[in-house]
Amino acid sequence: MSDPTTIVHRDPDILGGTPVFVGTRVPFQTLIDYLAGGDSLDEFLQQFPSVKREQAQAALGLAREALEALVAA
């Protein structure tokens, strides 16, 4: 699941264009907030079962890559 369009997307008709996991109304930021608050990925997935584990892991991987690219620039 390395195609970003299958992981997170923006649609002006879904939460005003907030980036959400594809096929859900769950914002990517919610995952970040859970992890920053000390919750585990499993806890996030229990609360938001519409998000697939593969989506969450891939989104975190994309975020890591984006941060690494930013730091390397």
Sequence and secondary structure as in RCSB ss.txt:
>XXXX:A:sequence
MSDPTTIVHRDPDILGGTPVFVGTRVPFQTLIDYLAGGDSLDEFLQQFPSVKREQAQAALGLAREALEALVAA
>XXXX:A:secstr
   GGGTEE  TTSGGG  EETTS  BHHHHHHHHHTT  HHHHHHH TTS HHHHHHHHHHHHHHHHHHHH 
